[in-house]
Amino acid sequence: MRDVYMYIVEKSVAWEFDSPEYGRLARKVVDMLYERKEDLSDDRIAILLNISTAETRRILQYLMRLGLVGVRKKTTEDYRIEYTWYVDDEIIRQAISSRARVAREKISMLIRSLTEGAYYICPNCFTMYTLDEAVNRGGLCPICGAQLEYVESVEGINKLTKTFEKLEKL
């Protein structure tokens, strides 16, 4: 489960910041937080990983919005507010289960739509079209010009149902 979580962290950050390097950096931050099993401030994380505090904060705040790291608010002796970050097994479990729930909802909607009508798909770009859209476009994909292929609904529904069932076990 941890490997899946780390993959989600890396790909989410890389996608958001359009930088595979940021994704790898986020993976290092989260891995360190999990391994140390303690709350750390963003300054401390930056020092331990030898990266800038601004980058660390940017990554951590984004991961917090996604629910991929935990944060605790503390007031210091001089009445400053300090945030500390953590990752534990519960954070990992919640992150994976929330993404599985979203995937199940999307798969459920796709299964419903496949049972209600005929669909065509482009074999090159995998864009799906309804029967009306395929007829209006002359059976050709408007993106790449390839001949659209009929989607065998029963086969597609069976594959989606199996995937849905796997996700329910998470």
The 8 nearest C-alpha neighbors of each residue, nearest first, counted from 0:
[[1, 3, 2, 4, 91, 92, 95, 5],
 [0, 2, 4, 3, 5, 91, 88, 6],
 [3, 1, 5, 4, 0, 6, 7, 8],
 [4, 2, 6, 0, 1, 5, 7, 95],
 [3, 5, 1, 7, 2, 6, 91, 8],
 [6, 4, 8, 2, 7, 3, 9, 1],
 [5, 7, 3, 9, 4, 8, 10, 2],
 [8, 6, 4, 10, 5, 9, 11, 3],
 [9, 7, 5, 11, 6, 10, 12, 4],
 [8, 10, 22, 6, 26, 12, 7, 11],
 [9, 11, 13, 7, 12, 8, 14, 22],
 [12, 10, 14, 8, 13, 9, 7, 15],
 [11, 13, 22, 15, 14, 9, 10, 16],
 [12, 14, 22, 19, 18, 10, 17, 16],
 [13, 15, 17, 11, 12, 16, 10, 18],
 [16, 14, 12, 17, 13, 11, 18, 10],
 [15, 17, 18, 13, 14, 12, 21, 22],
 [18, 16, 14, 13, 15, 19, 12, 21],
 [19, 17, 13, 20, 21, 16, 22, 14],
 [18, 20, 13, 22, 21, 23, 17, 14],
 [19, 21, 23, 18, 22, 24, 13, 25],
 [22, 20, 24, 18, 19, 23, 13, 25],
 [21, 23, 9, 13, 12, 19, 25, 20],
 [24, 22, 26, 20, 25, 21, 9, 19],
 [23, 25, 21, 27, 26, 22, 20, 28],
 [26, 24, 28, 22, 27, 23, 21, 9],
 [25, 27, 23, 29, 24, 9, 28, 30],
 [28, 26, 30, 24, 25, 29, 31, 23],
 [29, 27, 25, 31, 26, 30, 32, 24],
 [28, 30, 32, 26, 31, 27, 25, 33],
 [31, 29, 27, 33, 32, 28, 26, 34],
 [30, 32, 34, 28, 29, 33, 35, 27],
 [33, 31, 29, 35, 30, 34, 85, 86],
 [32, 34, 86, 30, 36, 31, 35, 87],
 [33, 35, 31, 36, 32, 30, 37, 29],
 [34, 36, 32, 37, 33, 31, 38, 30],
 [37, 35, 33, 34, 32, 87, 38, 86],
 [38, 36, 35, 39, 85, 32, 33, 86],
 [37, 39, 85, 84, 83, 40, 36, 32],
 [40, 38, 83, 84, 43, 37, 44, 41],
 [41, 39, 83, 43, 42, 82, 84, 44],
 [40, 42, 44, 43, 56, 45, 55, 39],
 [43, 41, 45, 40, 44, 52, 46, 55],
 [42, 44, 46, 40, 45, 41, 47, 39],
 [45, 43, 41, 47, 46, 42, 48, 40],
 [44, 46, 50, 42, 52, 48, 43, 47],
 [45, 47, 49, 43, 44, 48, 42, 50],
 [48, 46, 44, 45, 49, 43, 50, 42],
 [49, 47, 45, 46, 50, 44, 28, 27],
 [48, 50, 46, 45, 47, 51, 44, 52],
 [51, 49, 45, 48, 52, 46, 55, 54],
 [52, 50, 53, 54, 45, 55, 49, 46],
 [51, 53, 55, 45, 54, 42, 56, 50],
 [52, 54, 56, 51, 55, 57, 45, 58],
 [55, 53, 57, 51, 52, 56, 58, 50],
 [54, 56, 52, 58, 53, 57, 59, 45],
 [57, 55, 59, 53, 58, 54, 60, 52],
 [56, 58, 54, 60, 55, 59, 53, 61],
 [57, 59, 61, 55, 56, 60, 54, 62],
 [60, 58, 62, 56, 61, 57, 63, 55],
 [61, 59, 63, 57, 62, 58, 56, 64],
 [60, 62, 64, 58, 63, 59, 57, 65],
 [63, 61, 59, 67, 65, 60, 64, 68],
 [62, 64, 66, 60, 68, 65, 61, 67],
 [65, 63, 61, 62, 66, 60, 67, 68],
 [64, 66, 62, 63, 67, 61, 68, 94],
 [67, 65, 63, 64, 68, 62, 94, 69],
 [66, 68, 62, 65, 63, 94, 90, 69],
 [69, 67, 63, 86, 66, 62, 85, 90],
 [68, 70, 85, 84, 86, 63, 90, 71],
 [71, 69, 84, 83, 85, 82, 68, 72],
 [72, 70, 83, 82, 84, 73, 69, 38],
 [71, 73, 82, 81, 83, 70, 80, 74],
 [74, 72, 81, 80, 82, 75, 71, 83],
 [73, 75, 80, 79, 78, 81, 76, 72],
 [74, 76, 78, 79, 77, 80, 73, 81],
 [77, 75, 78, 74, 79, 80, 73, 81],
 [76, 78, 75, 79, 74, 80, 81, 73],
 [79, 77, 75, 76, 74, 80, 73, 81],
 [80, 78, 75, 74, 77, 81, 76, 73],
 [79, 81, 74, 73, 75, 78, 82, 72],
 [82, 80, 73, 72, 74, 79, 83, 75],
 [81, 83, 72, 71, 40, 73, 70, 84],
 [84, 82, 40, 39, 71, 38, 70, 72],
 [83, 85, 70, 38, 39, 69, 40, 71],
 [84, 86, 38, 69, 32, 68, 70, 37],
 [87, 85, 33, 68, 32, 69, 90, 29],
 [86, 88, 90, 89, 33, 91, 85, 36],
 [87, 89, 91, 90, 92, 86, 1, 33],
 [88, 90, 92, 91, 87, 93, 86, 94],
 [91, 89, 93, 87, 88, 92, 86, 94],
 [90, 92, 88, 94, 89, 93, 4, 95],
 [93, 91, 89, 95, 90, 94, 96, 88],
 [92, 94, 96, 90, 91, 95, 97, 89],
 [95, 93, 91, 97, 92, 96, 67, 90],
 [94, 96, 98, 92, 97, 93, 99, 91],
 [95, 97, 99, 93, 98, 94, 92, 100],
 [98, 96, 100, 94, 99, 95, 93, 101],
 [99, 97, 101, 95, 100, 96, 102, 94],
 [98, 100, 96, 102, 97, 101, 166, 103],
 [99, 101, 103, 97, 98, 102, 96, 104],
 [102, 100, 98, 104, 103, 99, 105, 97],
 [101, 103, 99, 105, 104, 100, 106, 98],
 [104, 102, 100, 106, 101, 105, 163, 107],
 [105, 103, 107, 101, 102, 106, 100, 108],
 [104, 106, 108, 102, 107, 103, 109, 101],
 [107, 105, 109, 103, 108, 104, 102, 110],
 [106, 108, 104, 110, 105, 109, 103, 111],
 [107, 109, 111, 105, 106, 110, 112, 104],
 [108, 110, 106, 112, 111, 107, 113, 105],
 [111, 109, 113, 107, 112, 108, 156, 106],
 [112, 110, 108, 114, 109, 113, 107, 115],
 [111, 113, 109, 115, 114, 110, 108, 116],
 [114, 112, 110, 115, 111, 116, 152, 109],
 [113, 115, 111, 112, 116, 110, 152, 156],
 [116, 114, 112, 113, 111, 117, 110, 152],
 [117, 115, 113, 114, 118, 112, 129, 130],
 [116, 118, 130, 129, 113, 119, 115, 150],
 [119, 117, 129, 150, 130, 128, 149, 116],
 [118, 120, 149, 128, 148, 150, 127, 147],
 [121, 119, 127, 148, 147, 126, 125, 128],
 [120, 122, 125, 147, 126, 123, 124, 140],
 [123, 121, 125, 124, 120, 147, 148, 145],
 [124, 122, 121, 125, 145, 143, 126, 120],
 [123, 125, 126, 121, 122, 143, 142, 120],
 [126, 124, 121, 122, 120, 123, 127, 119],
 [125, 127, 121, 124, 120, 128, 140, 122],
 [126, 128, 120, 119, 125, 121, 118, 129],
 [129, 127, 119, 118, 132, 133, 120, 130],
 [130, 128, 118, 132, 131, 133, 117, 119],
 [129, 131, 133, 132, 118, 117, 134, 128],
 [132, 130, 134, 129, 133, 135, 128, 136],
 [131, 133, 135, 129, 134, 130, 128, 136],
 [132, 134, 138, 130, 136, 131, 135, 128],
 [133, 135, 137, 131, 136, 132, 138, 130],
 [136, 134, 132, 133, 137, 131, 138, 130],
 [137, 135, 133, 134, 138, 139, 132, 141],
 [136, 138, 134, 139, 135, 133, 140, 132],
 [137, 139, 133, 147, 136, 134, 146, 140],
 [140, 138, 146, 144, 137, 147, 145, 136],
 [139, 141, 144, 145, 142, 143, 121, 147],
 [142, 140, 144, 143, 139, 136, 145, 138],
 [143, 141, 140, 144, 124, 145, 126, 139],
 [142, 144, 145, 140, 141, 124, 123, 139],
 [143, 145, 140, 139, 141, 142, 146, 147],
 [146, 144, 140, 139, 143, 147, 121, 123],
 [145, 147, 139, 138, 140, 148, 144, 121],
 [148, 146, 121, 120, 138, 139, 119, 140],
 [149, 147, 119, 120, 121, 150, 146, 122],
 [148, 150, 119, 118, 151, 120, 147, 117],
 [151, 149, 119, 118, 152, 148, 120, 117],
 [150, 152, 154, 153, 149, 155, 118, 117],
 [151, 153, 155, 154, 150, 156, 113, 114],
 [154, 152, 156, 155, 151, 157, 114, 113],
 [153, 155, 157, 156, 152, 151, 158, 150],
 [156, 154, 152, 158, 157, 153, 159, 151],
 [155, 157, 159, 153, 158, 154, 110, 152],
 [158, 156, 160, 154, 155, 159, 153, 161],
 [159, 157, 155, 161, 160, 156, 154, 162],
 [158, 160, 156, 162, 161, 157, 163, 155],
 [159, 161, 163, 157, 162, 158, 156, 164],
 [162, 160, 164, 158, 163, 159, 157, 165],
 [161, 163, 159, 165, 164, 160, 166, 158],
 [162, 164, 160, 166, 161, 165, 103, 159],
 [163, 165, 167, 161, 166, 162, 160, 168],
 [166, 164, 162, 167, 168, 163, 161, 169],
 [165, 167, 163, 168, 164, 169, 99, 162],
 [166, 168, 164, 165, 169, 163, 99, 103],
 [167, 169, 166, 165, 164, 163, 99, 96],
 [168, 166, 167, 96, 99, 165, 95, 92]]
